[in-house]
Amino acid sequence: MRDLQSEPVSALPRRLAGIAQPKLARLCEETAHRSGLGDLLARRYSGKGIALMFHEIHADVDGELRTGCGPAQLAHIIDTVRAAGRDIVTIEEGLRRLAEPDSRPFALLTFDDGYRDNRTNALPILERAEAPMTLFVPTGMMTRELYAWWIALREIAKTRDAVDIPPMERRFECVDLASKVALMRQVTAWIGTDNARARSLAPTFTKYGVDLPALVDFYAMDEEELKTFARHPLVRIGAHTVSHRFLSGLEDAEVAAELPANKRYLEDLLGQPVPYLAYPHGDEDACGAREARLAAQAGFEASFTTRPGHLFAAHLSHPHLLPRMDVGYAPQSASALASRLNGLHRVIAAGFVDPVATLA
């Protein structure tokens, strides 16, 4: 493996910043939480609502290299949200409350991609809590045509003690959980929002014998499961594009085709409207004003990014650039969860800027 000394001089500042920033953020969260200052510092950033993002809900979190969280963590987050005085509501109800100054604070539970464990592991927790959720589903996950490079990469890391990634000119020794998780994070960081880099891993997957359609079939619901899941009274289905690619790397025509095609597919499959969208890889480098404009043209009523922040009434003027907070990762400290729920995480991630997060 390369070390810092072998990196080009021009790459060192960014690499060092990437290493230091998460550690500094964790230190700030922990200090604020222990001192009791977190709620005070974040008061201006704590909006009427908050959209919480999950992906997989694993029975064995470490076995899946900490790419999701467990049922107990989901239950704890629901309890913590409610203890803070927030109701868990549907997206429709949340948007209505944003428009009403005297309405109660709320939280939205959103899940991305259509993983089978959302039905087997998450739904029983949601049923006991009587908590509604929205599942954002890409077409390719249901049709088994999705190039889910992150699932393939995890499979290699899980099953190998050494992995060569030729496009990176890197060899990873990954003999334990920490090094396997590090492989996942470093390759994901290298991909960034570059569709070509993600696609360049395909020969590596072939070399290691990864059957990607079979993996997707193992982890994701199929069409019949999704139809049954969508009929549950606590479940709403949202759109997540056809191919789950980085939208910023696509031409206007490709994005303009992806969004309505996914909407039509889900509406035809489920026989119900699909008014909401979540952008895959929805940070400031992956989507922005162009994607918001095309989402509106596709007929969506509101769209969610992954830009950290809470929901304010002002977001109703930018309904296709709504922030979401990622809380579905493990391990998760009490301070990390608190900073996301009270708004401090946006202060740390973006500085003391406007609390109304948008990508415009």
C-alpha positions in Angstrom: 0.0 0.0 0.0 1.1 3.5 -0.6 1.8 5.8 2.4 1.7 9.6 2.7 5.4 9.8 1.7 4.7 8.2 -1.7 1.9 10.7 -2.6 2.5 13.5 -5.0 3.2 16.7 -3.1 0.2 18.4 -4.7 -2.1 15.7 -3.3 -0.9 15.8 0.3 -2.9 18.8 1.6 -6.2 17.3 0.5 -5.2 13.9 1.7 -4.2 15.2 5.1 -7.4 17.3 5.3 -9.5 14.2 4.5 -7.8 12.4 7.4 -8.0 15.2 9.9 -11.5 16.6 9.3 -13.6 13.5 10.5 -11.4 13.2 13.6 -11.8 16.9 14.3 -15.6 16.7 13.8 -15.8 13.7 16.2 -13.8 15.7 18.8 -16.0 18.7 18.5 -19.2 16.6 18.8 -17.8 14.8 21.8 -16.7 18.0 23.6 -20.0 19.7 22.9 -22.0 16.7 24.1 -20.0 16.2 27.3 -20.1 19.9 28.2 -23.8 20.3 27.5 -23.1 23.1 25.0 -24.3 21.1 22.0 -28.0 22.1 22.2 -27.0 25.7 22.9 -24.6 26.0 20.0 -27.0 24.3 17.6 -30.2 26.1 18.7 -30.3 28.3 15.5 -29.8 25.2 13.3 -32.5 23.0 14.9 -35.4 23.3 12.4 -39.0 22.4 12.6 -38.3 19.1 10.9 -35.5 16.7 10.2 -35.2 14.0 7.5 -33.2 11.0 8.7 -31.5 8.7 6.2 -30.9 4.9 6.6 -29.8 2.3 4.1 -29.3 -1.3 5.3 -30.5 -2.6 8.7 -28.2 -5.5 9.3 -28.6 -8.5 11.6 -24.8 -8.7 11.7 -23.4 -5.1 11.4 -19.7 -6.1 11.6 -20.2 -9.0 9.2 -21.4 -6.5 6.6 -18.4 -4.2 7.3 -20.5 -1.5 9.1 -22.2 -0.4 5.9 -25.5 -0.1 7.8 -26.8 -0.2 11.3 -28.7 -2.8 13.4 -32.3 -3.0 14.5 -31.4 -1.9 18.1 -29.8 1.3 16.7 -32.9 2.0 14.6 -35.1 1.5 17.7 -32.8 3.7 19.8 -32.9 6.6 17.2 -36.7 6.4 17.1 -36.9 6.6 20.9 -34.4 9.5 21.0 -36.2 11.5 18.4 -39.5 11.2 20.2 -37.9 12.0 23.6 -36.7 15.2 22.0 -40.3 16.1 21.3 -40.5 15.3 17.6 -43.4 13.3 16.0 -42.4 10.8 13.3 -44.6 11.6 10.3 -44.9 11.0 6.6 -43.2 13.4 4.1 -46.6 14.8 3.1 -47.4 15.6 6.7 -43.9 17.0 7.3 -44.2 19.4 4.4 -47.6 20.5 5.7 -46.1 21.2 9.1 -43.3 23.3 7.6 -45.9 25.6 6.2 -47.7 26.0 9.6 -45.8 28.1 12.2 -47.6 26.6 15.1 -47.3 22.9 14.1 -45.3 20.4 16.2 -41.7 19.5 15.4 -41.3 16.4 13.3 -38.9 13.8 11.9 -39.0 11.8 8.7 -37.6 8.3 8.4 -36.2 7.6 4.9 -34.5 4.5 3.6 -32.5 4.2 0.3 -32.2 1.5 -2.3 -34.7 -1.2 -1.5 -32.7 -3.6 0.6 -34.6 -6.7 1.7 -33.6 -6.2 5.4 -35.7 -3.0 5.4 -38.6 -5.4 5.3 -37.3 -8.2 7.5 -35.3 -6.2 10.1 -36.6 -2.6 10.0 -40.3 -3.0 9.6 -40.9 -4.9 12.9 -39.2 -2.0 14.7 -41.3 0.5 12.8 -44.5 -1.5 13.5 -43.8 -1.6 17.3 -43.1 2.2 17.2 -46.0 2.9 14.8 -43.5 5.0 12.8 -44.0 5.6 9.1 -41.1 5.5 6.6 -40.4 6.2 3.0 -38.3 3.8 0.9 -36.5 5.4 -2.1 -36.1 2.7 -4.8 -33.9 2.8 -8.0 -35.3 0.9 -10.9 -32.2 -1.1 -11.5 -32.2 -2.6 -8.0 -35.6 -4.2 -8.7 -34.7 -5.4 -12.3 -31.3 -6.7 -11.1 -29.6 -4.5 -13.7 -28.0 -2.0 -11.3 -24.2 -1.6 -11.3 -24.1 -1.7 -7.5 -20.4 -1.3 -7.2 -20.5 -0.7 -3.4 -22.1 -4.1 -2.8 -19.5 -5.8 -5.1 -16.6 -4.0 -3.3 -18.0 -5.1 0.1 -18.2 -8.7 -1.1 -14.5 -8.6 -2.1 -13.4 -7.0 1.1 -15.5 -9.5 3.1 -14.0 -12.6 1.4 -10.4 -11.6 0.8 -7.4 -10.8 3.0 -5.6 -8.9 0.2 -7.3 -7.0 -2.6 -5.7 -5.4 -5.7 -7.5 -2.3 -7.2 -5.6 -1.7 -10.5 -7.3 1.6 -11.4 -6.0 3.0 -8.1 -2.6 1.2 -8.4 -3.2 0.0 -4.9 -3.0 -3.3 -3.0 -4.9 -3.4 0.2 -4.0 -5.8 3.0 -7.3 -6.4 4.8 -7.1 -9.2 7.3 -9.3 -7.7 10.0 -12.5 -5.6 10.3 -10.7 -2.3 10.6 -8.6 -2.8 7.5 -11.6 -4.1 5.5 -13.7 -1.0 6.5 -10.7 1.1 5.6 -10.6 -0.5 2.1 -14.2 0.4 1.6 -13.8 4.0 2.7 -10.7 4.6 0.7 -12.0 3.2 -2.6 -15.3 5.1 -2.1 -13.4 8.3 -1.5 -11.3 7.7 -4.6 -14.4 7.2 -6.7 -15.8 10.5 -5.3 -18.6 11.4 -7.8 -16.8 10.0 -10.9 -19.0 7.5 -12.7 -16.1 6.5 -14.9 -14.0 5.6 -11.9 -16.9 3.5 -10.5 -17.2 1.7 -13.8 -13.5 1.1 -14.0 -13.8 -1.3 -11.1 -15.9 -3.8 -13.2 -12.8 -5.8 -14.4 -11.7 -6.1 -10.7 -15.1 -7.5 -9.7 -14.8 -10.0 -12.6 -11.3 -11.0 -11.5 -12.5 -11.8 -8.0 -15.5 -13.8 -9.3 -18.2 -11.4 -8.1 -21.6 -12.1 -9.6 -23.2 -8.7 -9.2 -26.7 -9.5 -10.3 -26.7 -12.4 -7.9 -25.5 -10.2 -5.1 -28.2 -7.6 -5.8 -30.7 -10.5 -5.9 -29.5 -11.6 -2.4 -29.6 -8.2 -0.8 -32.5 -6.4 -2.5 -36.2 -6.9 -2.6 -37.6 -8.1 -5.9 -40.7 -6.6 -7.6 -43.2 -8.8 -5.8 -41.7 -8.1 -2.4 -41.7 -4.4 -3.1 -45.4 -4.6 -4.1 -46.2 -6.3 -0.8 -44.1 -3.9 1.2 -45.7 -0.9 -0.5 -49.1 -2.0 0.7 -48.1 -1.8 4.3 -49.9 1.2 6.0 -46.6 2.5 7.4 -44.7 2.4 4.1 -44.4 5.0 1.3 -42.3 4.5 -1.8 -40.2 7.2 -3.4 -38.0 7.4 -6.5 -34.2 7.1 -6.6 -33.4 7.2 -10.3 -33.0 4.3 -12.7 -29.3 3.6 -12.4 -28.2 5.1 -9.1 -25.3 6.9 -10.9 -23.8 10.3 -9.9 -26.2 12.7 -11.6 -23.7 15.5 -11.8 -21.6 13.3 -14.2 -24.5 12.8 -16.6 -25.6 15.0 -19.5 -28.8 17.0 -19.2 -30.7 14.5 -21.5 -29.6 11.5 -19.4 -30.8 13.1 -16.1 -34.0 14.2 -17.8 -34.6 10.6 -18.9 -33.6 8.9 -15.6 -35.9 10.8 -13.3 -39.3 10.4 -15.0 -38.5 6.8 -16.1 -37.9 5.7 -12.5 -41.1 7.5 -11.5 -43.2 5.8 -14.2 -41.7 2.4 -13.5 -42.6 2.6 -9.8 -46.0 4.0 -10.3 -46.8 1.3 -12.9 -45.4 -1.4 -10.7 -47.2 -0.3 -7.5 -50.3 1.3 -8.9 -49.8 4.4 -6.6 -48.4 7.8 -7.1 -44.7 8.4 -6.4 -44.4 12.1 -5.6 -41.0 12.2 -3.8 -37.4 11.7 -4.9 -34.1 11.2 -3.2 -31.0 11.8 -5.3 -28.4 9.0 -5.1 -25.1 10.4 -3.8 -26.9 13.7 -3.1 -24.0 15.9 -1.8 -23.0 19.2 -3.3 -20.7 17.5 -5.8 -23.3 15.0 -7.0 -26.4 17.2 -7.5 -27.5 20.8 -7.5 -29.7 23.4 -9.2 -29.8 21.5 -12.5 -31.0 18.3 -10.9 -33.6 20.3 -8.9 -34.9 21.9 -12.0 -35.2 18.5 -13.8 -36.8 16.9 -10.7 -39.5 19.5 -10.8 -40.0 19.0 -14.6 -40.3 15.2 -13.9 -43.3 15.9 -11.7 -41.9 15.4 -8.3 -43.3 17.5 -5.4 -40.2 17.4 -3.3 -36.7 15.9 -3.5 -34.0 15.1 -0.9 -30.3 15.5 -1.0 -27.7 14.2 1.5 -26.6 17.7 2.4 -26.6 17.9 6.2 -29.1 20.1 7.8 -32.6 20.4 9.3 -35.8 21.4 7.6 -37.1 24.9 7.9 -40.2 26.7 6.4 -37.8 28.5 4.0 -37.1 25.1 2.3 -40.6 25.2 0.9 -39.2 27.8 -1.6 -36.6 25.1 -2.6 -38.5 21.8 -2.3 -36.2 19.9 -4.6 -33.0 20.6 -2.5 -34.1 19.3 0.9 -31.4 18.3 3.3 -31.1 14.9 5.1 -29.1 13.6 8.0 -27.3 10.3 7.7 -27.9 8.4 11.0 -27.9 4.8 9.7 -24.2 4.0 10.2 -22.4 2.0 12.9 -20.8 2.3 15.3 -22.5 5.5 16.4 -21.6 7.4 19.6 -24.2 9.3 21.7 -22.5 12.5 20.8 -22.6 11.8 17.1 -26.3 11.1 17.2 -27.0 14.1 19.3 -25.2 16.4 17.0 -27.3 15.2 14.0 -30.6 15.5 15.9 -29.9 18.9 17.4 -28.3 20.5 14.3 -24.8 20.8 15.6 -23.5 18.5 12.8 -24.4 21.2 10.2 -22.5 23.8 12.3 -19.4 21.5 12.2 -19.8 20.4 8.6 -20.5 23.7 7.0 -19.3 26.3 9.6 -21.5 28.9 11.1 -23.4 29.6 7.9 -27.0 30.0 7.0 -28.9 27.1 8.8 -31.2 26.6 5.8 -29.1 24.2 3.8 -29.6 24.1 0.0 -27.4 23.2 -2.9 -28.5 26.3 -5.0 
